Amino acid sequence: MKKMNLFDLISVGVGSIIGAGIFAMLSTGVSLTGRSIGIAVIFSMALMCLQYVRSMFTASMFKLDGGMYAQMALILGPVLAGCGAFMNLISALSYSVFGISIANYVTQLIPGLSSYKKILALIILTVFFLLAAAGVNIFAKVQNIMAVCMYLALALFVIFGLPKVQWHGFSGEPFMMNGIKSFCIAIAIMSFACDGAFNLFNLQNVAENPKKNIPLSFFLSSAIAALIYFLLGTVAGGVLPYAEASSTELGGIAQSIMPHICYIFFVVCGAMFSIGTTLLGGLIAMPAPIVASAEDGWLPAFMKNEKVVYLIFYVTAIIPVLFDVSFDVIVSFVLVPGLILGVICNIVTLRLPKKFPEAWDACSMKCPYPVFVFLVVLSILGSLVTAYFSVAGTDTFTIIGNIILTIVMFVYAALRVKSGKIQLKSIEGI
């Protein structure tokens, strides 16, 4: 089977980061900090990258086919790994939103298809699931093509927009519109539009030279996405007066600065393909941790088959489309356990170099131990910042759901381990 090279991995990484989030959230960032949004998103990307310091180091030390689940099994032990296994399972219930989002863009361009939005969403989801299940030879080529088209569309936005940027603001508007506090809030909020490259950590089993290329592609993907976001933010925050820019999504700004034919290209290859690359990136990264969880005994044996995993989650993706229901509430219930496991993982990661000295010596990211500790501490702080803003906007019902699910997962995982049915095959030989 063909392995994914560095370019393939970068296409997945950038495509997984740049999605619907930046198109919807950039106006929120502009409303908080005005023209300085371009600078803010660079810090946002850095904040998001900090949260995956442990994953980068772990991926550079070990080849773990089970991806981020196997990382947790290695670092945390069986009970907490079991919680991570169920979180991966629940998190994979949200793919329907991508098909619906792309269908919405199609009907915006072709209003006559509005009555067929459900059918469009079903077709889109079916095509993307088939592409992901087809294997590396197919999905890598499609992902690369979509990524290149996306780059071209976003480049057009920048090319048409930069000459129209009012570098000194409209009517004396300050660069940092609402002061340093709002600038910092914008950094935290926009970091949610910078997530996604973590998909790469689930691709070690299909990557060339994974211990080198996975961490490197994560870093390069994040750097490329940060540059793109900086340029998009500079244009979005500078071509319209603050009052307009703060309430206009990226598509509306594109329509105001680009010729119609270029705007159509931007919507198709910029907006739709960015969602498509995020969907495909998520789908190709989804099976590895779930299959590994099944092999370790957390999930039913039939989920050891990758094709079966795709079929199950294809069904869970089309149910919301067919019946107008949503799994978003269920997915939101893994927020708190995810934050808890993330902080614990970061703390325990400090022991890795001492626990696995040979792997540390061969690590492609090896650095002096004090530097490693400093980076992990920064990662913990970054996780806490994101955790605060994640929980701050959460309603009481969701918080209660999170607490209940956290307790259920810990109890079930502990009982499952006690039963003797768990064997951590995903980390055998480490």
N, C-alpha and C positions, 0 to 999 in steps of 0.2 A: 504493500500500500504506500502510495506517495505520502511523504511527510511535508508539513507546512514549513516553508522557509521563512526567513526574517521578514521579507516584504509581505508575505501572506499574513503573518502574525500582526504586523503593524496595521494592515488593512482591517483586520478584525478589531484590533484595539481602538483605532481612531473611530471606526464605524460604530463600535459599542458605546463610545463616549458621546459622540455628536448625534443627538436624536431629537425627539420632540421637545425635550426639556429646554434646550437653549432657545428654540423658536418661541416657546410659550413664556419662558421666565426672564428673557433678556429685558423686556419692558419693566418688569418688577425691579430688576437691578438698576435700571436707569432711573426709576422713580425714587430709589433710595439714595443714589449717589451721583446722578447726572452724568456728565461727560467722563468722569473718572472710572466708569464701569469697565473700560478696556483694561485698566490697571488692576481693578478689583478681581476680574476673572483669572488673571495670572496667579494671584494669591489664592484664589479659590481652588485652582488646579493643584497648587502646591499643598494646600490643606487636605485635599482628597488623597493625593499621593502619599502623604505622611501616614494615612491610616492603613496603608498596605505595605509598610516597611517590613513587617514580619513576614508577609507573604513573599516579598521579593527575596529576602535572605533565605527563607526556607526553600523556595523554588531553585535558588542558586546552589543549595547544598544537597538537595535530594531530587531524584526523578520519581514523582509520585503520580501514578496513573489516575488515582482517585481525586486529583485536584485539591481544591480547598477543603473538602471533607477529609481527605487523607492527611492534610496538614494539621487539621484539628485533632485527628486521631493520634498523630505523632506527638503533638505538643501537649494535649490536654488529657489523654487517656480515654478509656471507653465510655464512661457515663456522659461526660460533656460532648464527646464525639457523637454519641447517639442523639443528643439534643441538636447538634449541628446537622445531622442527617435529616431529621424531620423539618428543620428550618429550610434546608435546600428543597425538600419536597413541596412544602407549602409555597415557597417563593416562586416556584415554577408554575403557579396557577394563573399568572397575570398576562399571558401572551395574547389573549383576545384583544386587548386594548390596542395593540399594534396594527392588527388587521383593520379594526374600526377606524383608527386614525388615518391610515392610508386611504381607506374608502372615503372618508370625509373630504380629503384633498381632491380625490378623483371627481366627486360630485360637485365640488366648488368650481372645478375647471369645466365640467360637463354637467350642468344643472339637470339635463334631461335624464340623467341616470340616478337622480335622487331617490326614485321609487325602488331602485334595485340595490340600495346601500348594503343590505344584509347579504345579498348574493355576492356582491363585490368583496365584502369582507371575508366571506367563506372561501371564495376563489383565491384571494391573496394569501390567507392562512394556509390553505392546502398547498399552494405552490411553494411557499417558504418551508413548510415542514418536509415536503418531498425533496427539496434542494438540500436541506440539512441532513436528511436520512440517506441521501445518495452517496455520501462519503466525501473525503478530502478532495479528490480529483475534480469533483463538480463544484462543491460549495466554495472552494478557495478561488476558483476562476470567477464565479459570479460575484463573490464578495469584492474581489479586486476591481472588477469592471464597475460595480456600483460605487465603490470608494473613489475611483478616479473621476467618474462623472460628478460625484458629490463635490470633490475638490474644485472641479471646473466651475460648477454652479456657484459655489461660495466665493470663488475667485472673481467671478463676474460681479457679484454683489459688492465686493471690495473695490474693484476697478471702477465701477460706476459711482460708488459712494464716496471714496476718499477725496476726489476733487470737489465734492459738494460739502465736505465737512467744514463747519465754522470753527476754526481752531481757537478762536478767542471767545466763543460762545455767542449766544443771541442776547442782545441788550445787556451785556455785562454779566451774564450768568456765570457764577463761580465754577471752577473746574470740579471741585468736590462739593456738590450742590448742598448737602445737608450736614456737612461737617464730618469729622473723623469717626464719630460713633456710628453714623449711618453707613459710612464706607465699610466699617468692620462688619456690620450686620449684612451688608450686600455680599461681602466675601463669604460669610457663613451660608447665606441663603443660596447663592449661586454655586456653591460647592456641590449641591445636589444635581446640578446639570453637568457636573464634571465626572460623575461616577460612570462605571461601565467597563473600564479596562481590566477589572478583576477577572473578566471572562477568560483572559489569557492564562490564568493560573490553572484553569480546568482543561487546558489543551496540551499538557506535557506528554500525553500518550501519543499525540499525532504531530508533534513538533520536532524539527531537526535540532540536534544539539540543545535539548530543552533547558539544561542547567545554565546555559549562557544566553540563549535566544529569548526565553520567556521573560526574565527580568529586564533584558535589554529592550525588548519590544514594548514592555510595559512603560519603561522610561521614555522611549522615543515616541510612542503613541501619545502619551500625556503631554510631551513637549510640543508635538505637532498640533494637537488639539488646543493647547494653551495659546499657541501663536494664532491659530484660526479664530479662537474666541476673542483674543485681543483685537484683531482686525475687525471682526464683526461688531464688537462692543464699541470700538472707536467710531465706526460708521453710524451704528444705531444711536449712539449718544450725541452725535455731532451734526447730523444732517437736518434735524428738525428742532424747533424750540423745545425746551424741557417739557412744557405742558403737553405737547403732542407726542414726543418721543416716549414719555413715561406711560402713555396709555395706548401705544401702537405696537402690535406684535411685529416680529421680524418680516413676515410676509407683507404686511401693510407698508412697512418702510421700503421694502424691495419694489413694490408696485409704484411708489412715489418717485423712485430714482432711476428705474430701468425702463427701456423700451418694452413694449408689450410682449414681443416674441422672446426677449431675454427673461422677462418675468415668468413666462410660462416654463421656460427651461429651468429657472430657479426653483419654481414650485415642484416640478417633476423630479429633477436630479438633485436639488438641494434639500427641500423639505421631505418629499416622499422617499427618496433614496436614503436620506439620513435615518429615517424611521426603519426602512428596510434593512440597512446594514446593522442597526441596533438589534432588530428582531433576529436576523440570521446569525449574528454574533452570539446572541443569547442562546439560540437553539443549538448551535454546534458545540457550545460549552456546557450545555445542560446535562447530557447523559452521563458523563464520566463520574461525577460525584454520586449520582443516584445509583448507577450500576455498582460502584464500589461499596456503597451503603448496603445494597442487597447482598453482595458477596460476603460482607462482614456479619450479616444476620439481622440487620435492623429492619429491612423491608422484605416483602414476599420474594420468593426465589424467582418467580417469573420476571421480575424487574432486573434480573441479571442480563437480560437480552436488550441491547440498545434499541433495536427496532420496536420492541414492545413498549419501551419507555416513550419513544416518539409517538406511538399510537395512542397511549394513555393520555399524554399531554395535548395531543391533537384534539382528542375528544373534549378535554377540559377547556380547550381554547375556543371550540365552536359552540359549546353549550351557552355561554353568555351572549353570543351573537344570535343564536336561534331563539332563545327564550327571554332575552332582555333582562338577564340576571347578571350579577357581578360577584366575583370572588375577591374584590379589592379589600373588603372588610376583613376577610380571613387572612389575606396576605399581610395586612397591617398589624395583625396580632403577633407577628414574629419580630416586630420592631424592638421591644424591650429585651427579649432573650438574645437577639442579635447583638445588641449593645453590650449586654453582660458578657457574652462569650468573647466579643472583640476585645474588651478590656482585659479579661482574664488571659486570653491568648497572648496579648502584648506583654503582660507581666511575666508569664511563664517562658516566653521566647528568650528572655534574658539569659536563661540557662543553656540554650542550644549550643553555643560554642564550647562550653565546658562539658556538656553531656556527649557531644559528638565531635571530638577534636579532629579526627581524620577528615570528616566531611567539611568541617570549618576550614581546615588547611587547604582543601581542594575547591573551596567556594569561589565562584567567579566574582563575587562582590566582597571578598574578604577585606577587612579594614582593621585598624587597631581596635581592641575591645572597648576602650573608653568611647571611641567614636560610635561604635555599634550601640552601646548603652545610651548615648546621647540621642541617637536617631530613634531608638525605641521609646525613650521618654517623650520625645516630641510627638511620636505617633500616638502615645496614650493621651497626651494633651489635645491633639487634633481630634481624636475620637470623642473625647469628652465635650469639646466645642460642638461637634456635629450632633452628639447625643442630646445636648441641651436644646438645640434648635429643632431637633426631630420631635422631642417630647413636648416642647413648649406649645406647639400648635395642635396637640393631640387632644381630642375630647375625652371625657370621663369614661364613656362606654368602651372606647378603644383601649384606654389604659387598663381598665378592669379585664378586658379580653386578653390583653398581653400578660397580665399577672396570672390569670387562670391557666393560659396556655403554657406559660413558663413552668408553673408547678406541675402540670400534667406531664410535660415533656421530661422534666427531671425525674419524677416518680416512675414513669414508664421505662425510661432508660435504665434507671437503677434496678428495677425489677427484671428487666430483660437481661442485664449483665448477671444478676444473681441466679437467673435460671440456667446459666451455662450455655446459652444458645448464641452468644456473641464470640466470634473469632476475628480479630483484626487482621484479616488477610491483606488488607490494603497497605499495611506497613511492614509486612513480613520481610525479613532480610535487611532491614534498616539497622 
